[in-house]
Amino acid sequence: MAVPKKKTSKSKRNSRKAHWKHKAAVEAQKALSLGKSVLSGRSNSFVYPQDEDEDEDE
C-alpha cells in the first residue's frame, strides 16, 4: 500500500533554493568576467579563432 512521503521543511526547501541560486550567480559572474576580458583583449586563458579573411584582403 502506498504511503505519502513526509513533508520537507520550509528551511530545508529555502536552503536548497538558495544554494541553487548561488551556484547560478557564481557561474553568471564567471561568464561576465570572461566576456569582459575577451572584449578588452587581455585574455590569455581563452583561445578563440581570429578572422583571417580581414588580414588576407589587405
mmCIF file of the N, C-alpha and C atoms, coordinates in Angstrom:
data_MODEL
# 
_entry.id   MODEL 
# 
loop_
_atom_site.group_PDB 
_atom_site.id 
_atom_site.type_symbol 
_atom_site.label_atom_id 
_atom_site.label_alt_id 
_atom_site.label_comp_id 
_atom_site.label_asym_id 
_atom_site.label_entity_id 
_atom_site.label_seq_id 
_atom_site.pdbx_PDB_ins_code 
_atom_site.Cartn_x 
_atom_site.Cartn_y 
_atom_site.Cartn_z 
_atom_site.occupancy 
_atom_site.B_iso_or_equiv 
_atom_site.pdbx_formal_charge 
_atom_site.auth_seq_id 
_atom_site.auth_comp_id 
_atom_site.auth_asym_id 
_atom_site.auth_atom_id 
_atom_site.pdbx_PDB_model_num 
ATOM 1   N N  . MET A 1 1  ? 0.833  -1.180 0.000   1.00 0.00 ? 1  MET A N  1 
ATOM 2   C CA . MET A 1 1  ? 0.000  0.000  0.000   1.00 0.00 ? 1  MET A CA 1 
ATOM 3   C C  . MET A 1 1  ? 0.883  1.251  0.000   1.00 0.00 ? 1  MET A C  1 
ATOM 4   N N  . ALA A 1 2  ? 0.507  2.242  -0.795  1.00 0.00 ? 2  ALA A N  1 
ATOM 5   C CA . ALA A 1 2  ? 1.304  3.460  -0.918  1.00 0.00 ? 2  ALA A CA 1 
ATOM 6   C C  . ALA A 1 2  ? 1.155  4.337  0.317   1.00 0.00 ? 2  ALA A C  1 
ATOM 7   N N  . VAL A 1 3  ? 2.280  4.877  0.751   1.00 0.00 ? 3  VAL A N  1 
ATOM 8   C CA . VAL A 1 3  ? 2.284  5.748  1.927   1.00 0.00 ? 3  VAL A CA 1 
ATOM 9   C C  . VAL A 1 3  ? 2.849  7.098  1.503   1.00 0.00 ? 3  VAL A C  1 
ATOM 10  N N  . PRO A 1 4  ? 2.202  8.198  1.852   1.00 0.00 ? 4  PRO A N  1 
ATOM 11  C CA . PRO A 1 4  ? 2.725  9.512  1.466   1.00 0.00 ? 4  PRO A CA 1 
ATOM 12  C C  . PRO A 1 4  ? 4.061  9.815  2.146   1.00 0.00 ? 4  PRO A C  1 
ATOM 13  N N  . LYS A 1 5  ? 4.897  10.550 1.433   1.00 0.00 ? 5  LYS A N  1 
ATOM 14  C CA . LYS A 1 5  ? 6.192  10.923 1.989   1.00 0.00 ? 5  LYS A CA 1 
ATOM 15  C C  . LYS A 1 5  ? 6.026  12.051 2.994   1.00 0.00 ? 5  LYS A C  1 
ATOM 16  N N  . LYS A 1 6  ? 7.019  12.202 3.868   1.00 0.00 ? 6  LYS A N  1 
ATOM 17  C CA . LYS A 1 6  ? 6.970  13.284 4.841   1.00 0.00 ? 6  LYS A CA 1 
ATOM 18  C C  . LYS A 1 6  ? 7.235  14.609 4.136   1.00 0.00 ? 6  LYS A C  1 
ATOM 19  N N  . LYS A 1 7  ? 6.620  15.656 4.648   1.00 0.00 ? 7  LYS A N  1 
ATOM 20  C CA . LYS A 1 7  ? 6.766  16.985 4.059   1.00 0.00 ? 7  LYS A CA 1 
ATOM 21  C C  . LYS A 1 7  ? 8.155  17.544 4.365   1.00 0.00 ? 7  LYS A C  1 
ATOM 22  N N  . THR A 1 8  ? 8.761  18.170 3.372   1.00 0.00 ? 8  THR A N  1 
ATOM 23  C CA . THR A 1 8  ? 10.057 18.814 3.565   1.00 0.00 ? 8  THR A CA 1 
ATOM 24  C C  . THR A 1 8  ? 9.841  20.151 4.268   1.00 0.00 ? 8  THR A C  1 
ATOM 25  N N  . SER A 1 9  ? 10.667 20.450 5.232   1.00 0.00 ? 9  SER A N  1 
ATOM 26  C CA . SER A 1 9  ? 10.503 21.691 5.988   1.00 0.00 ? 9  SER A CA 1 
ATOM 27  C C  . SER A 1 9  ? 10.822 22.905 5.112   1.00 0.00 ? 9  SER A C  1 
ATOM 28  N N  . LYS A 1 10 ? 10.271 24.046 5.501   1.00 0.00 ? 10 LYS A N  1 
ATOM 29  C CA . LYS A 1 10 ? 10.494 25.286 4.752   1.00 0.00 ? 10 LYS A CA 1 
ATOM 30  C C  . LYS A 1 10 ? 11.970 25.668 4.760   1.00 0.00 ? 10 LYS A C  1 
ATOM 31  N N  . SER A 1 11 ? 12.631 25.455 5.889   1.00 0.00 ? 11 SER A N  1 
ATOM 32  C CA . SER A 1 11 ? 14.043 25.853 5.976   1.00 0.00 ? 11 SER A CA 1 
ATOM 33  C C  . SER A 1 11 ? 14.905 25.011 5.044   1.00 0.00 ? 11 SER A C  1 
ATOM 34  N N  . LYS A 1 12 ? 14.612 23.721 4.970   1.00 0.00 ? 12 LYS A N  1 
ATOM 35  C CA . LYS A 1 12 ? 15.385 22.862 4.068   1.00 0.00 ? 12 LYS A CA 1 
ATOM 36  C C  . LYS A 1 12 ? 15.117 23.245 2.614   1.00 0.00 ? 12 LYS A C  1 
ATOM 37  N N  . ARG A 1 13 ? 13.842 23.516 2.292   1.00 0.00 ? 13 ARG A N  1 
ATOM 38  C CA . ARG A 1 13 ? 13.478 23.925 0.939   1.00 0.00 ? 13 ARG A CA 1 
ATOM 39  C C  . ARG A 1 13 ? 14.167 25.237 0.567   1.00 0.00 ? 13 ARG A C  1 
ATOM 40  N N  . ASN A 1 14 ? 14.117 26.218 1.482   1.00 0.00 ? 14 ASN A N  1 
ATOM 41  C CA . ASN A 1 14 ? 14.738 27.513 1.213   1.00 0.00 ? 14 ASN A CA 1 
ATOM 42  C C  . ASN A 1 14 ? 16.245 27.401 1.098   1.00 0.00 ? 14 ASN A C  1 
ATOM 43  N N  . SER A 1 15 ? 16.843 26.517 1.893   1.00 0.00 ? 15 SER A N  1 
ATOM 44  C CA . SER A 1 15 ? 18.289 26.314 1.833   1.00 0.00 ? 15 SER A CA 1 
ATOM 45  C C  . SER A 1 15 ? 18.699 25.745 0.480   1.00 0.00 ? 15 SER A C  1 
ATOM 46  N N  . ARG A 1 16 ? 17.945 24.768 -0.006  1.00 0.00 ? 16 ARG A N  1 
ATOM 47  C CA . ARG A 1 16 ? 18.245 24.182 -1.318  1.00 0.00 ? 16 ARG A CA 1 
ATOM 48  C C  . ARG A 1 16 ? 18.094 25.208 -2.429  1.00 0.00 ? 16 ARG A C  1 
ATOM 49  N N  . LYS A 1 17 ? 17.032 26.005 -2.349  1.00 0.00 ? 17 LYS A N  1 
ATOM 50  C CA . LYS A 1 17 ? 16.797 27.013 -3.379  1.00 0.00 ? 17 LYS A CA 1 
ATOM 51  C C  . LYS A 1 17 ? 17.895 28.071 -3.363  1.00 0.00 ? 17 LYS A C  1 
ATOM 52  N N  . ALA A 1 18 ? 18.316 28.492 -2.167  1.00 0.00 ? 18 ALA A N  1 
ATOM 53  C CA . ALA A 1 18 ? 19.371 29.495 -2.045  1.00 0.00 ? 18 ALA A CA 1 
ATOM 54  C C  . ALA A 1 18 ? 20.685 28.959 -2.604  1.00 0.00 ? 18 ALA A C  1 
ATOM 55  N N  . HIS A 1 19 ? 20.983 27.687 -2.338  1.00 0.00 ? 19 HIS A N  1 
ATOM 56  C CA . HIS A 1 19 ? 22.208 27.082 -2.851  1.00 0.00 ? 19 HIS A CA 1 
ATOM 57  C C  . HIS A 1 19 ? 22.182 27.029 -4.380  1.00 0.00 ? 19 HIS A C  1 
ATOM 58  N N  . TRP A 1 20 ? 21.043 26.666 -4.942  1.00 0.00 ? 20 TRP A N  1 
ATOM 59  C CA . TRP A 1 20 ? 20.900 26.576 -6.398  1.00 0.00 ? 20 TRP A CA 1 
ATOM 60  C C  . TRP A 1 20 ? 21.070 27.952 -7.034  1.00 0.00 ? 20 TRP A C  1 
ATOM 61  N N  . LYS A 1 21 ? 20.452 28.970 -6.424  1.00 0.00 ? 21 LYS A N  1 
ATOM 62  C CA . LYS A 1 21 ? 20.564 30.325 -6.960  1.00 0.00 ? 21 LYS A CA 1 
ATOM 63  C C  . LYS A 1 21 ? 21.978 30.866 -6.820  1.00 0.00 ? 21 LYS A C  1 
ATOM 64  N N  . HIS A 1 22 ? 22.669 30.518 -5.731  1.00 0.00 ? 22 HIS A N  1 
ATOM 65  C CA . HIS A 1 22 ? 24.044 30.978 -5.538  1.00 0.00 ? 22 HIS A CA 1 
ATOM 66  C C  . HIS A 1 22 ? 24.969 30.388 -6.599  1.00 0.00 ? 22 HIS A C  1 
ATOM 67  N N  . LYS A 1 23 ? 24.780 29.092 -6.898  1.00 0.00 ? 23 LYS A N  1 
ATOM 68  C CA . LYS A 1 23 ? 25.602 28.471 -7.942  1.00 0.00 ? 23 LYS A CA 1 
ATOM 69  C C  . LYS A 1 23 ? 25.380 29.159 -9.287  1.00 0.00 ? 23 LYS A C  1 
ATOM 70  N N  . ALA A 1 24 ? 24.129 29.494 -9.602  1.00 0.00 ? 24 ALA A N  1 
ATOM 71  C CA . ALA A 1 24 ? 23.822 30.175 -10.859 1.00 0.00 ? 24 ALA A CA 1 
ATOM 72  C C  . ALA A 1 24 ? 24.455 31.560 -10.890 1.00 0.00 ? 24 ALA A C  1 
ATOM 73  N N  . ALA A 1 25 ? 24.426 32.272 -9.771  1.00 0.00 ? 25 ALA A N  1 
ATOM 74  C CA . ALA A 1 25 ? 25.009 33.612 -9.710  1.00 0.00 ? 25 ALA A CA 1 
ATOM 75  C C  . ALA A 1 25 ? 26.517 33.563 -9.897  1.00 0.00 ? 25 ALA A C  1 
ATOM 76  N N  . VAL A 1 26 ? 27.170 32.561 -9.329  1.00 0.00 ? 26 VAL A N  1 
ATOM 77  C CA . VAL A 1 26 ? 28.621 32.417 -9.473  1.00 0.00 ? 26 VAL A CA 1 
ATOM 78  C C  . VAL A 1 26 ? 28.981 32.146 -10.930 1.00 0.00 ? 26 VAL A C  1 
ATOM 79  N N  . GLU A 1 27 ? 28.237 31.259 -11.590 1.00 0.00 ? 27 GLU A N  1 
ATOM 80  C CA . GLU A 1 27 ? 28.514 30.951 -12.999 1.00 0.00 ? 27 GLU A CA 1 
ATOM 81  C C  . GLU A 1 27 ? 28.259 32.164 -13.881 1.00 0.00 ? 27 GLU A C  1 
ATOM 82  N N  . ALA A 1 28 ? 27.225 32.936 -13.590 1.00 0.00 ? 28 ALA A N  1 
ATOM 83  C CA . ALA A 1 28 ? 26.946 34.144 -14.364 1.00 0.00 ? 28 ALA A CA 1 
ATOM 84  C C  . ALA A 1 28 ? 28.070 35.158 -14.206 1.00 0.00 ? 28 ALA A C  1 
ATOM 85  N N  . GLN A 1 29 ? 28.601 35.281 -12.994 1.00 0.00 ? 29 GLN A N  1 
ATOM 86  C CA . GLN A 1 29 ? 29.709 36.203 -12.755 1.00 0.00 ? 29 GLN A CA 1 
ATOM 87  C C  . GLN A 1 29 ? 30.965 35.768 -13.507 1.00 0.00 ? 29 GLN A C  1 
ATOM 88  N N  . LYS A 1 30 ? 31.224 34.455 -13.546 1.00 0.00 ? 30 LYS A N  1 
ATOM 89  C CA . LYS A 1 30 ? 32.380 33.944 -14.284 1.00 0.00 ? 30 LYS A CA 1 
ATOM 90  C C  . LYS A 1 30 ? 32.236 34.233 -15.778 1.00 0.00 ? 30 LYS A C  1 
ATOM 91  N N  . ALA A 1 31 ? 31.027 34.018 -16.319 1.00 0.00 ? 31 ALA A N  1 
ATOM 92  C CA . ALA A 1 31 ? 30.794 34.256 -17.736 1.00 0.00 ? 31 ALA A CA 1 
ATOM 93  C C  . ALA A 1 31 ? 30.968 35.730 -18.079 1.00 0.00 ? 31 ALA A C  1 
ATOM 94  N N  . LEU A 1 32 ? 30.455 36.609 -17.219 1.00 0.00 ? 32 LEU A N  1 
ATOM 95  C CA . LEU A 1 32 ? 30.590 38.039 -17.449 1.00 0.00 ? 32 LEU A CA 1 
ATOM 96  C C  . LEU A 1 32 ? 32.049 38.463 -17.395 1.00 0.00 ? 32 LEU A C  1 
ATOM 97  N N  . SER A 1 33 ? 32.782 37.925 -16.449 1.00 0.00 ? 33 SER A N  1 
ATOM 98  C CA . SER A 1 33 ? 34.199 38.260 -16.318 1.00 0.00 ? 33 SER A CA 1 
ATOM 99  C C  . SER A 1 33 ? 34.983 37.795 -17.540 1.00 0.00 ? 33 SER A C  1 
ATOM 100 N N  . LEU A 1 34 ? 34.695 36.583 -18.014 1.00 0.00 ? 34 LEU A N  1 
ATOM 101 C CA . LEU A 1 34 ? 35.379 36.071 -19.197 1.00 0.00 ? 34 LEU A CA 1 
ATOM 102 C C  . LEU A 1 34 ? 35.054 36.917 -20.417 1.00 0.00 ? 34 LEU A C  1 
ATOM 103 N N  . GLY A 1 35 ? 33.790 37.293 -20.573 1.00 0.00 ? 35 GLY A N  1 
ATOM 104 C CA . GLY A 1 35 ? 33.391 38.129 -21.696 1.00 0.00 ? 35 GLY A CA 1 
ATOM 105 C C  . GLY A 1 35 ? 34.085 39.473 -21.680 1.00 0.00 ? 35 GLY A C  1 
ATOM 106 N N  . LYS A 1 36 ? 34.190 40.078 -20.500 1.00 0.00 ? 36 LYS A N  1 
ATOM 107 C CA . LYS A 1 36 ? 34.869 41.370 -20.390 1.00 0.00 ? 36 LYS A CA 1 
ATOM 108 C C  . LYS A 1 36 ? 36.341 41.250 -20.746 1.00 0.00 ? 36 LYS A C  1 
ATOM 109 N N  . SER A 1 37 ? 36.994 40.179 -20.296 1.00 0.00 ? 37 SER A N  1 
ATOM 110 C CA . SER A 1 37 ? 38.424 40.039 -20.576 1.00 0.00 ? 37 SER A CA 1 
ATOM 111 C C  . SER A 1 37 ? 38.673 39.770 -22.053 1.00 0.00 ? 37 SER A C  1 
ATOM 112 N N  . VAL A 1 38 ? 37.773 39.015 -22.697 1.00 0.00 ? 38 VAL A N  1 
ATOM 113 C CA . VAL A 1 38 ? 37.931 38.752 -24.129 1.00 0.00 ? 38 VAL A CA 1 
ATOM 114 C C  . VAL A 1 38 ? 37.735 40.040 -24.919 1.00 0.00 ? 38 VAL A C  1 
ATOM 115 N N  . LEU A 1 39 ? 36.732 40.834 -24.563 1.00 0.00 ? 39 LEU A N  1 
ATOM 116 C CA . LEU A 1 39 ? 36.477 42.081 -25.273 1.00 0.00 ? 39 LEU A CA 1 
ATOM 117 C C  . LEU A 1 39 ? 37.585 43.099 -25.072 1.00 0.00 ? 39 LEU A C  1 
ATOM 118 N N  . SER A 1 40 ? 38.207 43.092 -23.907 1.00 0.00 ? 40 SER A N  1 
ATOM 119 C CA . SER A 1 40 ? 39.273 44.058 -23.651 1.00 0.00 ? 40 SER A CA 1 
ATOM 120 C C  . SER A 1 40 ? 40.588 43.638 -24.295 1.00 0.00 ? 40 SER A C  1 
ATOM 121 N N  . GLY A 1 41 ? 40.694 42.357 -24.686 1.00 0.00 ? 41 GLY A N  1 
ATOM 122 C CA . GLY A 1 41 ? 41.920 41.882 -25.328 1.00 0.00 ? 41 GLY A CA 1 
ATOM 123 C C  . GLY A 1 41 ? 42.982 41.429 -24.353 1.00 0.00 ? 41 GLY A C  1 
ATOM 124 N N  . ARG A 1 42 ? 42.685 41.378 -23.069 1.00 0.00 ? 42 ARG A N  1 
ATOM 125 C CA . ARG A 1 42 ? 43.671 40.983 -22.069 1.00 0.00 ? 42 ARG A CA 1 
ATOM 126 C C  . ARG A 1 42 ? 43.592 39.510 -21.709 1.00 0.00 ? 42 ARG A C  1 
ATOM 127 N N  . SER A 1 43 ? 42.734 38.775 -22.391 1.00 0.00 ? 43 SER A N  1 
ATOM 128 C CA . SER A 1 43 ? 42.544 37.371 -22.049 1.00 0.00 ? 43 SER A CA 1 
ATOM 129 C C  . SER A 1 43 ? 43.722 36.548 -22.567 1.00 0.00 ? 43 SER A C  1 
ATOM 130 N N  . ASN A 1 44 ? 44.318 35.726 -21.698 1.00 0.00 ? 44 ASN A N  1 
ATOM 131 C CA . ASN A 1 44 ? 45.372 34.831 -22.135 1.00 0.00 ? 44 ASN A CA 1 
ATOM 132 C C  . ASN A 1 44 ? 45.060 33.391 -21.743 1.00 0.00 ? 44 ASN A C  1 
ATOM 133 N N  . SER A 1 45 ? 43.855 33.153 -21.214 1.00 0.00 ? 45 SER A N  1 
ATOM 134 C CA . SER A 1 45 ? 43.472 31.799 -20.858 1.00 0.00 ? 45 SER A CA 1 
ATOM 135 C C  . SER A 1 45 ? 42.328 31.293 -21.729 1.00 0.00 ? 45 SER A C  1 
ATOM 136 N N  . PHE A 1 46 ? 41.919 32.088 -22.698 1.00 0.00 ? 46 PHE A N  1 
ATOM 137 C CA . PHE A 1 46 ? 40.786 31.735 -23.547 1.00 0.00 ? 46 PHE A CA 1 
ATOM 138 C C  . PHE A 1 46 ? 41.223 31.875 -25.000 1.00 0.00 ? 46 PHE A C  1 
ATOM 139 N N  . VAL A 1 47 ? 41.100 30.798 -25.775 1.00 0.00 ? 47 VAL A N  1 
ATOM 140 C CA . VAL A 1 47 ? 41.533 30.804 -27.165 1.00 0.00 ? 47 VAL A CA 1 
ATOM 141 C C  . VAL A 1 47 ? 40.298 30.839 -28.053 1.00 0.00 ? 47 VAL A C  1 
ATOM 142 N N  . TYR A 1 48 ? 40.266 31.759 -28.978 1.00 0.00 ? 48 TYR A N  1 
ATOM 143 C CA . TYR A 1 48 ? 39.153 31.846 -29.906 1.00 0.00 ? 48 TYR A CA 1 
ATOM 144 C C  . TYR A 1 48 ? 39.718 32.194 -31.287 1.00 0.00 ? 48 TYR A C  1 
ATOM 145 N N  . PRO A 1 49 ? 39.035 31.788 -32.363 1.00 0.00 ? 49 PRO A N  1 
ATOM 146 C CA . PRO A 1 49 ? 39.572 31.992 -33.709 1.00 0.00 ? 49 PRO A CA 1 
ATOM 147 C C  . PRO A 1 49 ? 39.572 33.468 -34.108 1.00 0.00 ? 49 PRO A C  1 
ATOM 148 N N  . GLN A 1 50 ? 40.629 33.873 -34.759 1.00 0.00 ? 50 GLN A N  1 
ATOM 149 C CA . GLN A 1 50 ? 40.727 35.228 -35.288 1.00 0.00 ? 50 GLN A CA 1 
ATOM 150 C C  . GLN A 1 50 ? 40.186 35.226 -36.720 1.00 0.00 ? 50 GLN A C  1 
ATOM 151 N N  . ASP A 1 51 ? 39.689 36.355 -37.172 1.00 0.00 ? 51 ASP A N  1 
ATOM 152 C CA . ASP A 1 51 ? 39.211 36.463 -38.545 1.00 0.00 ? 51 ASP A CA 1 
ATOM 153 C C  . ASP A 1 51 ? 40.414 36.616 -39.466 1.00 0.00 ? 51 ASP A C  1 
ATOM 154 N N  . GLU A 1 52 ? 40.734 35.533 -40.195 1.00 0.00 ? 52 GLU A N  1 
ATOM 155 C CA . GLU A 1 52 ? 41.886 35.563 -41.095 1.00 0.00 ? 52 GLU A CA 1 
ATOM 156 C C  . GLU A 1 52 ? 41.548 36.228 -42.413 1.00 0.00 ? 52 GLU A C  1 
ATOM 157 N N  . ASP A 1 53 ? 40.272 36.315 -42.760 1.00 0.00 ? 53 ASP A N  1 
ATOM 158 C CA . ASP A 1 53 ? 39.861 36.914 -44.023 1.00 0.00 ? 53 ASP A CA 1 
ATOM 159 C C  . ASP A 1 53 ? 40.212 38.393 -44.065 1.00 0.00 ? 53 ASP A C  1 
ATOM 160 N N  . GLU A 1 54 ? 40.088 39.088 -42.966 1.00 0.00 ? 54 GLU A N  1 
ATOM 161 C CA . GLU A 1 54 ? 40.389 40.514 -42.931 1.00 0.00 ? 54 GLU A CA 1 
ATOM 162 C C  . GLU A 1 54 ? 41.867 40.771 -43.185 1.00 0.00 ? 54 GLU A C  1 
ATOM 163 N N  . ASP A 1 55 ? 42.748 39.906 -42.678 1.00 0.00 ? 55 ASP A N  1 
ATOM 164 C CA . ASP A 1 55 ? 44.187 40.090 -42.860 1.00 0.00 ? 55 ASP A CA 1 
ATOM 165 C C  . ASP A 1 55 ? 44.602 39.802 -44.299 1.00 0.00 ? 55 ASP A C  1 
ATOM 166 N N  . GLU A 1 56 ? 43.967 38.834 -44.940 1.00 0.00 ? 56 GLU A N  1 
ATOM 167 C CA . GLU A 1 56 ? 44.353 38.468 -46.302 1.00 0.00 ? 56 GLU A CA 1 
ATOM 168 C C  . GLU A 1 56 ? 43.921 39.505 -47.325 1.00 0.00 ? 56 GLU A C  1 
ATOM 169 N N  . ASP A 1 57 ? 42.845 40.222 -47.077 1.00 0.00 ? 57 ASP A N  1 
ATOM 170 C CA . ASP A 1 57 ? 42.357 41.216 -48.033 1.00 0.00 ? 57 ASP A CA 1 
ATOM 171 C C  . ASP A 1 57 ? 43.270 42.425 -48.124 1.00 0.00 ? 57 ASP A C  1 
ATOM 172 N N  . GLU A 1 58 ? 43.956 42.748 -47.065 1.00 0.00 ? 58 GLU A N  1 
ATOM 173 C CA . GLU A 1 58 ? 44.784 43.952 -47.061 1.00 0.00 ? 58 GLU A CA 1 
ATOM 174 C C  . GLU A 1 58 ? 46.101 43.760 -47.724 1.00 0.00 ? 58 GLU A C  1 
# 
